[in-house]
């Protein structure tokens, strides 16, 4: 019986090697496709975050510096903050932490924009941190 198995392995060694190579290739291809899709999702979310950060910064500037209640509407700011919070769910943890801090800062300071320089400074600093963390996450992609 032992000789039978050895003989079968010798006769089919090329087929067994081909099977092993095929399995390794399939495994690598699947892993690489998953990584590529993950990076594609992060890249799309990151670019959308950068655009939304710019829109939020614009709202802050209109609200604080121009005291323009239409273009500096805090409700529009809230929609941008919440969108950033949603997009950060698929980003690395450091980006999500920065957006959580932005949401907390916006919650505390949005009403004081246009009246307190410190409120604008805190909100702008939180926005800048989200921008920096997002750019770092994009730069770290494979």
LUMKEPA-427205 format. One record per atom (N, C-alpha, C, O): residue in three letters; atom name; x, y, z. Coordinates in nm, 4 decimals. Layout:
<sites>
SITE resn name        u        v        w
SITE  ala   CA        X        Y        Z
...
</sites>
This chain:
<sites>
SITE resn name        u        v        w
SITE  unk    N   0.0819  -0.1190   0.0000
SITE  unk   CA   0.0000   0.0000   0.0000
SITE  unk    C   0.0864   0.1256   0.0000
SITE  unk    O   0.0575   0.2238  -0.0684
SITE  unk    N   0.1955   0.1191   0.0806
SITE  unk   CA   0.2867   0.2318   0.0880
SITE  unk    C   0.3517   0.2573  -0.0477
SITE  unk    O   0.3638   0.3723  -0.0897
SITE  unk    N   0.3921   0.1550  -0.1141
SITE  unk   CA   0.4535   0.1697  -0.2462
SITE  unk    C   0.3537   0.2231  -0.3480
SITE  unk    O   0.3918   0.2944  -0.4409
SITE  unk    N   0.2290   0.1899  -0.3314
SITE  unk   CA   0.1259   0.2367  -0.4227
SITE  unk    C   0.1091   0.3888  -0.4154
SITE  unk    O   0.0947   0.4555  -0.5178
SITE  unk    N   0.1113   0.4421  -0.2945
SITE  unk   CA   0.0956   0.5875  -0.2773
SITE  unk    C   0.2192   0.6588  -0.3308
SITE  unk    O   0.2089   0.7600  -0.4001
SITE  unk    N   0.3374   0.6041  -0.2974
SITE  unk   CA   0.4612   0.6643  -0.3481
SITE  unk    C   0.4650   0.6630  -0.5006
SITE  unk    O   0.5069   0.7606  -0.5629
SITE  unk    N   0.4229   0.5565  -0.5584
SITE  unk   CA   0.4222   0.5453  -0.7039
SITE  unk    C   0.3243   0.6452  -0.7662
SITE  unk    O   0.3527   0.7057  -0.8696
SITE  unk    N   0.2091   0.6610  -0.7014
SITE  unk   CA   0.1105   0.7565  -0.7527
SITE  unk    C   0.1625   0.8999  -0.7427
SITE  unk    O   0.1433   0.9799  -0.8343
SITE  unk    N   0.2275   0.9314  -0.6324
SITE  unk   CA   0.2848   1.0659  -0.6159
SITE  unk    C   0.3907   1.0893  -0.7227
SITE  unk    O   0.3929   1.1966  -0.7830
SITE  unk    N   0.4795   0.9915  -0.7485
SITE  unk   CA   0.5824   1.0066  -0.8516
SITE  unk    C   0.5202   1.0285  -0.9890
SITE  unk    O   0.5670   1.1119  -1.0665
SITE  unk    N   0.4146   0.9532  -1.0189
SITE  unk   CA   0.3511   0.9666  -1.1490
SITE  unk    C   0.2792   1.1011  -1.1644
SITE  unk    O   0.2679   1.1535  -1.2752
SITE  unk    N   0.2316   1.1557  -1.0547
SITE  unk   CA   0.1507   1.2767  -1.0611
SITE  unk    C   0.2197   1.3992  -1.0014
SITE  unk    O   0.1528   1.4969  -0.9676
SITE  unk    N   0.3504   1.3957  -0.9882
SITE  unk   CA   0.4220   1.5062  -0.9257
SITE  unk    C   0.4017   1.6380  -1.0016
SITE  unk    O   0.3870   1.7433  -0.9396
SITE  unk    N   0.4007   1.6326  -1.1325
SITE  unk   CA   0.3802   1.7543  -1.2101
SITE  unk    C   0.2399   1.8109  -1.1841
SITE  unk    O   0.2230   1.9320  -1.1699
SITE  unk    N   0.1417   1.7243  -1.1780
SITE  unk   CA   0.0047   1.7693  -1.1515
SITE  unk    C  -0.0052   1.8283  -1.0109
SITE  unk    O  -0.0726   1.9293  -0.9908
SITE  unk    N   0.0613   1.7660  -0.9134
SITE  unk   CA   0.0569   1.8175  -0.7762
SITE  unk    C   0.1266   1.9526  -0.7654
SITE  unk    O   0.0784   2.0424  -0.6963
SITE  unk    N   0.2395   1.9670  -0.8333
SITE  unk   CA   0.3099   2.0957  -0.8335
SITE  unk    C   0.2232   2.2017  -0.9025
SITE  unk    O   0.2141   2.3148  -0.8549
SITE  unk    N   0.1608   2.1659  -1.0126
SITE  unk   CA   0.0724   2.2592  -1.0836
SITE  unk    C  -0.0438   2.3016  -0.9951
SITE  unk    O  -0.0825   2.4184  -0.9945
SITE  unk    N  -0.0992   2.2073  -0.9208
SITE  unk   CA  -0.2092   2.2382  -0.8296
SITE  unk    C  -0.1616   2.3342  -0.7203
SITE  unk    O  -0.2317   2.4302  -0.6883
SITE  unk    N  -0.0446   2.3098  -0.6631
SITE  unk   CA   0.0094   2.3973  -0.5582
SITE  unk    C   0.0341   2.5379  -0.6129
SITE  unk    O   0.0007   2.6369  -0.5477
SITE  unk    N   0.0926   2.5467  -0.7327
SITE  unk   CA   0.1185   2.6778  -0.7934
SITE  unk    C  -0.0137   2.7504  -0.8206
SITE  unk    O  -0.0247   2.8709  -0.7978
SITE  unk    N  -0.1123   2.6773  -0.8689
SITE  unk   CA  -0.2427   2.7381  -0.8972
SITE  unk    C  -0.3068   2.7907  -0.7685
SITE  unk    O  -0.3629   2.9003  -0.7679
SITE  unk    N  -0.2991   2.7138  -0.6602
SITE  unk   CA  -0.3572   2.7570  -0.5330
SITE  unk    C  -0.2845   2.8792  -0.4764
SITE  unk    O  -0.3484   2.9713  -0.4254
SITE  unk    N  -0.1528   2.8801  -0.4852
SITE  unk   CA  -0.0756   2.9952  -0.4381
SITE  unk    C  -0.1091   3.1179  -0.5230
SITE  unk    O  -0.1285   3.2271  -0.4694
SITE  unk    N  -0.1157   3.1007  -0.6524
SITE  unk   CA  -0.1493   3.2112  -0.7421
SITE  unk    C  -0.2885   3.2656  -0.7158
SITE  unk    O  -0.3082   3.3871  -0.7127
SITE  unk    N  -0.3843   3.1776  -0.6969
SITE  unk   CA  -0.5210   3.2193  -0.6685
SITE  unk    C  -0.5287   3.2939  -0.5351
SITE  unk    O  -0.5975   3.3953  -0.5234
SITE  unk    N  -0.4576   3.2425  -0.4359
SITE  unk   CA  -0.4566   3.3075  -0.3041
SITE  unk    C  -0.3964   3.4470  -0.3135
SITE  unk    O  -0.4527   3.5427  -0.2604
SITE  unk    N  -0.2828   3.4591  -0.3804
SITE  unk   CA  -0.2189   3.5897  -0.3950
SITE  unk    C  -0.3075   3.6858  -0.4730
SITE  unk    O  -0.3220   3.8019  -0.4347
SITE  unk    N  -0.3661   3.6388  -0.5808
SITE  unk   CA  -0.4517   3.7234  -0.6640
SITE  unk    C  -0.5722   3.7742  -0.5845
SITE  unk    O  -0.6090   3.8912  -0.5948
SITE  unk    N  -0.6328   3.6866  -0.5062
SITE  unk   CA  -0.7467   3.7261  -0.4237
SITE  unk    C  -0.7052   3.8299  -0.3211
SITE  unk    O  -0.7742   3.9302  -0.3028
SITE  unk    N  -0.5929   3.8070  -0.2539
SITE  unk   CA  -0.5419   3.9021  -0.1549
SITE  unk    C  -0.5133   4.0375  -0.2193
SITE  unk    O  -0.5496   4.1418  -0.1650
SITE  unk    N  -0.4483   4.0350  -0.3345
SITE  unk   CA  -0.4119   4.1602  -0.4011
SITE  unk    C  -0.5360   4.2364  -0.4469
SITE  unk    O  -0.5412   4.3590  -0.4361
SITE  unk    N  -0.6368   4.1635  -0.4984
SITE  unk   CA  -0.7616   4.2284  -0.5390
SITE  unk    C  -0.8325   4.2931  -0.4203
SITE  unk    O  -0.8855   4.4036  -0.4323
SITE  unk    N  -0.8335   4.2251  -0.3063
SITE  unk   CA  -0.8952   4.2808  -0.1857
SITE  unk    C  -0.8213   4.4066  -0.1409
SITE  unk    O  -0.8843   4.5062  -0.1053
SITE  unk    N  -0.6891   4.4027  -0.1425
SITE  unk   CA  -0.6096   4.5189  -0.1023
SITE  unk    C  -0.6316   4.6356  -0.1990
SITE  unk    O  -0.6431   4.7505  -0.1564
SITE  unk    N  -0.6372   4.6065  -0.3269
SITE  unk   CA  -0.6597   4.7100  -0.4268
SITE  unk    C  -0.7967   4.7748  -0.4075
SITE  unk    O  -0.8094   4.8970  -0.4154
SITE  unk    N  -0.8984   4.6938  -0.3825
SITE  unk   CA  -1.0334   4.7469  -0.3603
SITE  unk    C  -1.0389   4.8300  -0.2327
SITE  unk    O  -1.1023   4.9355  -0.2296
SITE  unk    N  -0.9733   4.7832  -0.1289
SITE  unk   CA  -0.9668   4.8582  -0.0027
SITE  unk    C  -0.9009   4.9945  -0.0258
SITE  unk    O  -0.9518   5.0970   0.0197
SITE  unk    N  -0.7885   4.9952  -0.0961
SITE  unk   CA  -0.7188   5.1210  -0.1256
SITE  unk    C  -0.8045   5.2130  -0.2124
SITE  unk    O  -0.8056   5.3345  -0.1922
SITE  unk    N  -0.8750   5.1561  -0.3074
SITE  unk   CA  -0.9623   5.2356  -0.3942
SITE  unk    C  -1.0724   5.3028  -0.3117
SITE  unk    O  -1.1039   5.4199  -0.3333
SITE  unk    N  -1.1306   5.2287  -0.2175
SITE  unk   CA  -1.2350   5.2847  -0.1311
SITE  unk    C  -1.1782   5.3953  -0.0421
SITE  unk    O  -1.2399   5.5008  -0.0267
SITE  unk    N  -1.0606   5.3712   0.0163
SITE  unk   CA  -0.9988   5.4734   0.1007
SITE  unk    C  -0.9649   5.5977   0.0195
SITE  unk    O  -0.9849   5.7100   0.0658
SITE  unk    N  -0.9143   5.5779  -0.1001
SITE  unk   CA  -0.8773   5.6910  -0.1845
SITE  unk    C  -1.0015   5.7736  -0.2206
SITE  unk    O  -0.9981   5.8965  -0.2136
SITE  unk    N  -1.1085   5.7081  -0.2584
SITE  unk   CA  -1.2317   5.7796  -0.2932
SITE  unk    C  -1.2871   5.8548  -0.1721
SITE  unk    O  -1.3269   5.9707  -0.1836
SITE  unk    N  -1.2896   5.7891  -0.0566
SITE  unk   CA  -1.3391   5.8549   0.0649
SITE  unk    C  -1.2472   5.9701   0.1039
SITE  unk    O  -1.2946   6.0758   0.1455
SITE  unk    N  -1.1172   5.9506   0.0909
SITE  unk   CA  -1.0217   6.0558   0.1259
SITE  unk    C  -1.0367   6.1787   0.0379
SITE  unk    O  -1.0354   6.2912   0.0878
SITE  unk    N  -1.0510   6.1585  -0.0924
SITE  unk   CA  -1.0686   6.2730  -0.1823
SITE  unk    C  -1.2004   6.3453  -0.1532
SITE  unk    O  -1.2063   6.4683  -0.1558
SITE  unk    N  -1.3047   6.2690  -0.1259
SITE  unk   CA  -1.4328   6.3306  -0.0913
SITE  unk    C  -1.4201   6.4086   0.0397
SITE  unk    O  -1.4791   6.5156   0.0547
SITE  unk    N  -1.3437   6.3551   0.1332
SITE  unk   CA  -1.3222   6.4263   0.2596
SITE  unk    C  -1.2477   6.5576   0.2360
SITE  unk    O  -1.2831   6.6596   0.2951
SITE  unk    N  -1.1461   6.5565   0.1512
SITE  unk   CA  -1.0703   6.6786   0.1229
SITE  unk    C  -1.1628   6.7853   0.0635
SITE  unk    O  -1.1559   6.9021   0.1017
SITE  unk    N  -1.2486   6.7450  -0.0294
SITE  unk   CA  -1.3444   6.8402  -0.0881
SITE  unk    C  -1.4409   6.8948   0.0173
SITE  unk    O  -1.4688   7.0147   0.0210
SITE  unk    N  -1.4905   6.8068   0.1017
SITE  unk   CA  -1.5858   6.8472   0.2049
SITE  unk    C  -1.5189   6.9354   0.3099
SITE  unk    O  -1.5809   7.0288   0.3608
SITE  unk    N  -1.3950   6.9071   0.3421
SITE  unk   CA  -1.3194   6.9908   0.4359
SITE  unk    C  -1.3087   7.1332   0.3805
SITE  unk    O  -1.3255   7.2304   0.4540
SITE  unk    N  -1.2808   7.1444   0.2517
SITE  unk   CA  -1.2732   7.2761   0.1887
SITE  unk    C  -1.4058   7.3501   0.1961
SITE  unk    O  -1.4090   7.4703   0.2225
SITE  unk    N  -1.5153   7.2782   0.1729
SITE  unk   CA  -1.6476   7.3402   0.1814
SITE  unk    C  -1.6770   7.3865   0.3240
SITE  unk    O  -1.7317   7.4948   0.3449
SITE  unk    N  -1.6402   7.3035   0.4219
SITE  unk   CA  -1.6629   7.3406   0.5616
SITE  unk    C  -1.5791   7.4620   0.6000
SITE  unk    O  -1.6272   7.5522   0.6685
SITE  unk    N  -1.4543   7.4638   0.5557
SITE  unk   CA  -1.3690   7.5788   0.5859
SITE  unk    C  -1.4273   7.7062   0.5248
SITE  unk    O  -1.4209   7.8134   0.5851
SITE  unk    N  -1.4833   7.6938   0.4067
SITE  unk   CA  -1.5466   7.8085   0.3411
SITE  unk    C  -1.6667   7.8581   0.4221
SITE  unk    O  -1.6857   7.9787   0.4377
SITE  unk    N  -1.7462   7.7664   0.4726
SITE  unk   CA  -1.8610   7.8034   0.5560
SITE  unk    C  -1.8138   7.8766   0.6810
SITE  unk    O  -1.8728   7.9769   0.7212
SITE  unk    N  -1.7067   7.8258   0.7425
SITE  unk   CA  -1.6520   7.8908   0.8621
SITE  unk    C  -1.6064   8.0324   0.8286
SITE  unk    O  -1.6352   8.1261   0.9032
SITE  unk    N  -1.5362   8.0485   0.7180
SITE  unk   CA  -1.4879   8.1818   0.6799
SITE  unk    C  -1.6036   8.2780   0.6523
SITE  unk    O  -1.6012   8.3926   0.6971
SITE  unk    N  -1.7049   8.2314   0.5787
SITE  unk   CA  -1.8202   8.3170   0.5519
SITE  unk    C  -1.8922   8.3544   0.6811
SITE  unk    O  -1.9339   8.4688   0.6994
SITE  unk    N  -1.9059   8.2584   0.7687
SITE  unk   CA  -1.9746   8.2841   0.8946
SITE  unk    C  -1.8946   8.3770   0.9844
SITE  unk    O  -1.9499   8.4721   1.0397
SITE  unk    N  -1.7664   8.3512   0.9996
SITE  unk   CA  -1.6863   8.4270   1.0952
SITE  unk    C  -1.6395   8.5621   1.0411
SITE  unk    O  -1.6578   8.6654   1.1055
SITE  unk    N  -1.5800   8.5602   0.9243
SITE  unk   CA  -1.5188   8.6831   0.8736
SITE  unk    C  -1.6177   8.7745   0.8003
SITE  unk    O  -1.6133   8.8966   0.8153
SITE  unk    N  -1.7054   8.7150   0.7222
SITE  unk   CA  -1.7996   8.7957   0.6446
SITE  unk    C  -1.9341   8.8138   0.7153
SITE  unk    O  -2.0143   8.8994   0.6780
SITE  unk    N  -1.9567   8.7330   0.8160
SITE  unk   CA  -2.0850   8.7331   0.8873
SITE  unk    C  -2.2013   8.7184   0.7884
SITE  unk    O  -2.3059   8.7822   0.8009
SITE  unk    N  -2.1780   8.6322   0.6908
SITE  unk   CA  -2.2757   8.6042   0.5860
SITE  unk    C  -2.3607   8.4863   0.6334
SITE  unk    O  -2.3152   8.3719   0.6352
SITE  unk    N  -2.4836   8.5161   0.6713
SITE  unk   CA  -2.5695   8.4122   0.7276
SITE  unk    C  -2.6177   8.3116   0.6245
SITE  unk    O  -2.6584   8.2009   0.6598
SITE  unk    N  -2.6135   8.3492   0.4980
SITE  unk   CA  -2.6573   8.2558   0.3934
SITE  unk    C  -2.5456   8.1580   0.3584
SITE  unk    O  -2.5642   8.0368   0.3685
SITE  unk    N  -2.4303   8.2094   0.3175
SITE  unk   CA  -2.3194   8.1217   0.2787
SITE  unk    C  -2.2454   8.0657   0.3998
SITE  unk    O  -2.1726   7.9673   0.3872
SITE  unk    N  -2.2627   8.1264   0.5156
SITE  unk   CA  -2.1998   8.0795   0.6384
SITE  unk    C  -2.2997   8.0144   0.7325
SITE  unk    O  -2.2844   8.0194   0.8546
SITE  unk    N  -2.4009   7.9541   0.6752
SITE  unk   CA  -2.5082   7.8922   0.7527
SITE  unk    C  -2.4546   7.7726   0.8324
SITE  unk    O  -2.3991   7.6796   0.7736
SITE  unk    N  -2.4705   7.7738   0.9651
SITE  unk   CA  -2.4191   7.6634   1.0459
SITE  unk    C  -2.4881   7.5301   1.0173
SITE  unk    O  -2.4283   7.4248   1.0393
SITE  unk    N  -2.6113   7.5320   0.9691
SITE  unk   CA  -2.6770   7.4062   0.9322
SITE  unk    C  -2.6036   7.3408   0.8155
SITE  unk    O  -2.5887   7.2187   0.8105
SITE  unk    N  -2.5586   7.4230   0.7227
SITE  unk   CA  -2.4785   7.3692   0.6111
SITE  unk    C  -2.3471   7.3152   0.6656
SITE  unk    O  -2.2954   7.2144   0.6173
SITE  unk    N  -2.2936   7.3829   0.7663
SITE  unk   CA  -2.1720   7.3326   0.8308
SITE  unk    C  -2.1953   7.1987   0.8969
SITE  unk    O  -2.1112   7.1092   0.8890
SITE  unk    N  -2.3100   7.1848   0.9626
SITE  unk   CA  -2.3423   7.0571   1.0259
SITE  unk    C  -2.3492   6.9441   0.9232
SITE  unk    O  -2.3014   6.8337   0.9493
SITE  unk    N  -2.4082   6.9710   0.8071
SITE  unk   CA  -2.4167   6.8635   0.7068
SITE  unk    C  -2.2776   6.8206   0.6622
SITE  unk    O  -2.2546   6.7019   0.6388
SITE  unk    N  -2.1841   6.9153   0.6500
SITE  unk   CA  -2.0469   6.8807   0.6106
SITE  unk    C  -1.9768   6.8023   0.7218
SITE  unk    O  -1.9064   6.7049   0.6953
SITE  unk    N  -1.9968   6.8454   0.8454
SITE  unk   CA  -1.9347   6.7759   0.9590
SITE  unk    C  -1.9863   6.6323   0.9673
SITE  unk    O  -1.9083   6.5393   0.9878
SITE  unk    N  -2.1163   6.6143   0.9515
SITE  unk   CA  -2.1732   6.4798   0.9577
SITE  unk    C  -2.1287   6.3937   0.8399
SITE  unk    O  -2.1063   6.2737   0.8559
SITE  unk    N  -2.1157   6.4538   0.7222
SITE  unk   CA  -2.0642   6.3797   0.6067
SITE  unk    C  -1.9206   6.3346   0.6327
SITE  unk    O  -1.8854   6.2200   0.6047
SITE  unk    N  -1.8384   6.4238   0.6857
SITE  unk   CA  -1.7009   6.3866   0.7198
SITE  unk    C  -1.6989   6.2725   0.8204
SITE  unk    O  -1.6181   6.1803   0.8094
SITE  unk    N  -1.7873   6.2793   0.9174
SITE  unk   CA  -1.7960   6.1746   1.0188
SITE  unk    C  -1.8313   6.0402   0.9554
SITE  unk    O  -1.7753   5.9369   0.9922
SITE  unk    N  -1.9238   6.0422   0.8608
SITE  unk   CA  -1.9631   5.9187   0.7915
SITE  unk    C  -1.8491   5.8636   0.7066
SITE  unk    O  -1.8211   5.7438   0.7096
SITE  unk    N  -1.7838   5.9510   0.6312
SITE  unk   CA  -1.6738   5.9061   0.5448
SITE  unk    C  -1.5568   5.8524   0.6261
SITE  unk    O  -1.4866   5.7616   0.5816
SITE  unk    N  -1.5358   5.9074   0.7436
SITE  unk   CA  -1.4234   5.8651   0.8274
SITE  unk    C  -1.4408   5.7228   0.8797
SITE  unk    O  -1.3441   5.6622   0.9260
SITE  unk    N  -1.5611   5.6692   0.8732
SITE  unk   CA  -1.5858   5.5332   0.9206
SITE  unk    C  -1.5004   5.4300   0.8470
SITE  unk    O  -1.4629   5.3280   0.9049
SITE  unk    N  -1.4695   5.4558   0.7201
SITE  unk   CA  -1.3896   5.3576   0.6456
SITE  unk    C  -1.2424   5.3961   0.6385
SITE  unk    O  -1.1608   5.3232   0.5820
SITE  unk    N  -1.2092   5.5111   0.6962
SITE  unk   CA  -1.0706   5.5576   0.6962
SITE  unk    C  -0.9974   5.4983   0.8167
SITE  unk    O  -1.0606   5.4424   0.9063
SITE  unk    N  -0.8639   5.5102   0.8192
SITE  unk   CA  -0.7879   5.4611   0.9351
SITE  unk    C  -0.8325   5.5306   1.0647
SITE  unk    O  -0.8928   5.6379   1.0623
SITE  unk    N  -0.8014   5.4670   1.1757
SITE  unk   CA  -0.8480   5.5152   1.3062
SITE  unk    C  -0.8068   5.6590   1.3367
SITE  unk    O  -0.8839   5.7334   1.3973
SITE  unk    N  -0.6860   5.6992   1.2953
SITE  unk   CA  -0.6414   5.8346   1.3272
SITE  unk    C  -0.7258   5.9405   1.2558
SITE  unk    O  -0.7423   6.0509   1.3077
SITE  unk    N  -0.7786   5.9088   1.1390
SITE  unk   CA  -0.8672   6.0018   1.0678
SITE  unk    C  -1.0022   6.0067   1.1384
SITE  unk    O  -1.0601   6.1140   1.1555
SITE  unk    N  -1.0512   5.8920   1.1787
SITE  unk   CA  -1.1791   5.8865   1.2493
SITE  unk    C  -1.1713   5.9633   1.3813
SITE  unk    O  -1.2659   6.0332   1.4178
SITE  unk    N  -1.0604   5.9509   1.4525
SITE  unk   CA  -1.0438   6.0250   1.5788
SITE  unk    C  -1.0434   6.1760   1.5539
SITE  unk    O  -1.1010   6.2523   1.6314
SITE  unk    N  -0.9789   6.2180   1.4468
SITE  unk   CA  -0.9753   6.3613   1.4140
SITE  unk    C  -1.1142   6.4132   1.3788
SITE  unk    O  -1.1495   6.5247   1.4172
SITE  unk    N  -1.1935   6.3345   1.3065
SITE  unk   CA  -1.3285   6.3797   1.2713
SITE  unk    C  -1.4199   6.3793   1.3938
SITE  unk    O  -1.5097   6.4627   1.4044
SITE  unk    N  -1.3975   6.2863   1.4855
SITE  unk   CA  -1.4745   6.2883   1.6102
SITE  unk    C  -1.4459   6.4167   1.6871
SITE  unk    O  -1.5365   6.4788   1.7427
SITE  unk    N  -1.3190   6.4553   1.6891
SITE  unk   CA  -1.2811   6.5792   1.7569
SITE  unk    C  -1.3406   6.7009   1.6852
SITE  unk    O  -1.3848   6.7959   1.7497
SITE  unk    N  -1.3415   6.6973   1.5530
SITE  unk   CA  -1.4024   6.8064   1.4765
SITE  unk    C  -1.5514   6.8189   1.5091
SITE  unk    O  -1.6017   6.9291   1.5305
SITE  unk    N  -1.6209   6.7060   1.5127
SITE  unk   CA  -1.7640   6.7082   1.5439
SITE  unk    C  -1.7876   6.7680   1.6833
SITE  unk    O  -1.8781   6.8493   1.7014
SITE  unk    N  -1.7065   6.7277   1.7808
SITE  unk   CA  -1.7212   6.7812   1.9170
SITE  unk    C  -1.6913   6.9311   1.9210
SITE  unk    O  -1.7615   7.0074   1.9872
SITE  unk    N  -1.5867   6.9723   1.8496
SITE  unk   CA  -1.5507   7.1144   1.8452
SITE  unk    C  -1.6601   7.1955   1.7766
SITE  unk    O  -1.6984   7.3023   1.8245
SITE  unk    N  -1.7103   7.1445   1.6644
SITE  unk   CA  -1.8176   7.2144   1.5935
SITE  unk    C  -1.9406   7.2260   1.6829
SITE  unk    O  -2.0049   7.3309   1.6871
SITE  unk    N  -1.9730   7.1192   1.7537
SITE  unk   CA  -2.0879   7.1190   1.8430
SITE  unk    C  -2.0756   7.2283   1.9494
SITE  unk    O  -2.1745   7.2926   1.9845
SITE  unk    N  -1.9558   7.2489   1.9997
SITE  unk   CA  -1.9335   7.3488   2.1039
SITE  unk    C  -1.9260   7.4917   2.0495
SITE  unk    O  -1.9700   7.5854   2.1160
SITE  unk    N  -1.8708   7.5089   1.9294
SITE  unk   CA  -1.8323   7.6430   1.8850
SITE  unk    C  -1.9079   7.7002   1.7662
SITE  unk    O  -1.8870   7.8170   1.7335
SITE  unk    N  -1.9946   7.6245   1.6997
SITE  unk   CA  -2.0561   7.6760   1.5776
SITE  unk    C  -2.1361   7.8040   1.6026
SITE  unk    O  -2.1366   7.8944   1.5191
SITE  unk    N  -2.2034   7.8114   1.7170
SITE  unk   CA  -2.2880   7.9283   1.7442
SITE  unk    C  -2.2060   8.0542   1.7711
SITE  unk    O  -2.2568   8.1652   1.7557
SITE  unk    N  -2.0806   8.0384   1.8110
SITE  unk   CA  -1.9961   8.1540   1.8432
SITE  unk    C  -1.9185   8.2051   1.7227
SITE  unk    O  -1.8501   8.3069   1.7323
SITE  unk    N  -1.9279   8.1361   1.6094
SITE  unk   CA  -1.8581   8.1838   1.4893
SITE  unk    C  -1.9132   8.3202   1.4513
SITE  unk    O  -2.0346   8.3403   1.4479
SITE  unk    N  -1.8245   8.4127   1.4231
SITE  unk   CA  -1.8651   8.5473   1.3895
SITE  unk    C  -1.8685   8.6393   1.5100
SITE  unk    O  -1.8783   8.7613   1.4964
SITE  unk    N  -1.8602   8.5792   1.6287
SITE  unk   CA  -1.8625   8.6601   1.7509
SITE  unk    C  -1.7377   8.6416   1.8362
SITE  unk    O  -1.6989   8.7316   1.9106
SITE  unk    N  -1.6746   8.5241   1.8253
SITE  unk   CA  -1.5563   8.4961   1.9067
SITE  unk    C  -1.4440   8.4441   1.8173
SITE  unk    O  -1.4598   8.3444   1.7468
SITE  unk    N  -1.3318   8.5128   1.8216
SITE  unk   CA  -1.2160   8.4676   1.7435
SITE  unk    C  -1.1676   8.3314   1.7901
SITE  unk    O  -1.1202   8.2512   1.7096
SITE  unk    N  -1.1794   8.3047   1.9206
SITE  unk   CA  -1.1332   8.1763   1.9748
SITE  unk    C  -1.2139   8.0604   1.9173
SITE  unk    O  -1.1591   7.9527   1.8938
SITE  unk    N  -1.3421   8.0810   1.8947
SITE  unk   CA  -1.4268   7.9758   1.8369
SITE  unk    C  -1.3801   7.9431   1.6956
SITE  unk    O  -1.3675   7.8262   1.6590
SITE  unk    N  -1.3546   8.0469   1.6168
SITE  unk   CA  -1.3049   8.0250   1.4798
SITE  unk    C  -1.1705   7.9549   1.4831
SITE  unk    O  -1.1452   7.8667   1.4011
SITE  unk    N  -1.0838   7.9923   1.5760
SITE  unk   CA  -0.9510   7.9305   1.5857
SITE  unk    C  -0.9625   7.7828   1.6213
SITE  unk    O  -0.8914   7.6999   1.5644
SITE  unk    N  -1.0509   7.7489   1.7145
SITE  unk   CA  -1.0669   7.6079   1.7530
SITE  unk    C  -1.1258   7.5253   1.6386
SITE  unk    O  -1.0789   7.4150   1.6106
SITE  unk    N  -1.2277   7.5788   1.5733
SITE  unk   CA  -1.2899   7.5062   1.4617
SITE  unk    C  -1.1900   7.4897   1.3474
SITE  unk    O  -1.1777   7.3811   1.2908
SITE  unk    N  -1.1189   7.5966   1.3135
SITE  unk   CA  -1.0204   7.5884   1.2045
SITE  unk    C  -0.9081   7.4916   1.2376
SITE  unk    O  -0.8602   7.4199   1.1498
SITE  unk    N  -0.8656   7.4886   1.3636
SITE  unk   CA  -0.7613   7.3933   1.4043
SITE  unk    C  -0.8108   7.2499   1.3908
SITE  unk    O  -0.7364   7.1623   1.3467
SITE  unk    N  -0.9361   7.2256   1.4287
SITE  unk   CA  -0.9924   7.0906   1.4149
SITE  unk    C  -1.0058   7.0517   1.2678
SITE  unk    O  -0.9803   6.9370   1.2312
SITE  unk    N  -1.0457   7.1466   1.1840
SITE  unk   CA  -1.0552   7.1209   1.0395
SITE  unk    C  -0.9168   7.0902   0.9838
SITE  unk    O  -0.9006   6.9962   0.9060
SITE  unk    N  -0.8173   7.1685   1.0229
SITE  unk   CA  -0.6806   7.1458   0.9753
SITE  unk    C  -0.6288   7.0082   1.0160
SITE  unk    O  -0.5578   6.9431   0.9394
SITE  unk    N  -0.6641   6.9644   1.1356
SITE  unk   CA  -0.6188   6.8328   1.1812
SITE  unk    C  -0.6816   6.7220   1.0965
SITE  unk    O  -0.6138   6.6265   1.0586
SITE  unk    N  -0.8101   6.7349   1.0671
SITE  unk   CA  -0.8751   6.6347   0.9814
SITE  unk    C  -0.8090   6.6335   0.8436
SITE  unk    O  -0.7846   6.5270   0.7868
SITE  unk    N  -0.7802   6.7524   0.7901
SITE  unk   CA  -0.7140   6.7619   0.6598
SITE  unk    C  -0.5782   6.6907   0.6642
SITE  unk    O  -0.5476   6.6098   0.5765
SITE  unk    N  -0.4975   6.7205   0.7655
SITE  unk   CA  -0.3645   6.6596   0.7771
SITE  unk    C  -0.3726   6.5078   0.7915
SITE  unk    O  -0.2977   6.4349   0.7265
SITE  unk    N  -0.4631   6.4604   0.8760
SITE  unk   CA  -0.4768   6.3158   0.8968
SITE  unk    C  -0.5257   6.2456   0.7695
SITE  unk    O  -0.4826   6.1345   0.7385
SITE  unk    N  -0.6159   6.3113   0.6967
SITE  unk   CA  -0.6667   6.2530   0.5722
SITE  unk    C  -0.5563   6.2461   0.4671
SITE  unk    O  -0.5406   6.1446   0.3991
SITE  unk    N  -0.4801   6.3541   0.4543
SITE  unk   CA  -0.3687   6.3529   0.3582
SITE  unk    C  -0.2648   6.2492   0.3956
SITE  unk    O  -0.2077   6.1846   0.3077
SITE  unk    N  -0.2395   6.2321   0.5239
SITE  unk   CA  -0.1456   6.1291   0.5683
SITE  unk    C  -0.1954   5.9896   0.5344
SITE  unk    O  -0.1181   5.9048   0.4897
SITE  unk    N  -0.3255   5.9655   0.5555
SITE  unk   CA  -0.3838   5.8354   0.5221
SITE  unk    C  -0.3745   5.8086   0.3719
SITE  unk    O  -0.3469   5.6959   0.3310
SITE  unk    N  -0.3971   5.9103   0.2903
SITE  unk   CA  -0.3853   5.8926   0.1457
SITE  unk    C  -0.2414   5.8655   0.1041
SITE  unk    O  -0.2167   5.7852   0.0142
SITE  unk    N  -0.1466   5.9320   0.1689
SITE  unk   CA  -0.0057   5.9118   0.1357
SITE  unk    C   0.0420   5.7723   0.1764
SITE  unk    O   0.1365   5.7201   0.1174
SITE  unk    N  -0.0220   5.7115   0.2764
SITE  unk   CA   0.0206   5.5812   0.3258
SITE  unk    C  -0.0356   5.4648   0.2450
SITE  unk    O  -0.0012   5.3498   0.2721
SITE  unk    N  -0.1212   5.4917   0.1463
SITE  unk   CA  -0.1789   5.3822   0.0694
SITE  unk    C  -0.0722   5.3091  -0.0111
SITE  unk    O   0.0246   5.3685  -0.0586
SITE  unk    N  -0.0930   5.1777  -0.0249
SITE  unk   CA   0.0009   5.0941  -0.1032
SITE  unk    C  -0.0221   5.1106  -0.2506
SITE  unk    O   0.0471   5.0484  -0.3312
</sites>
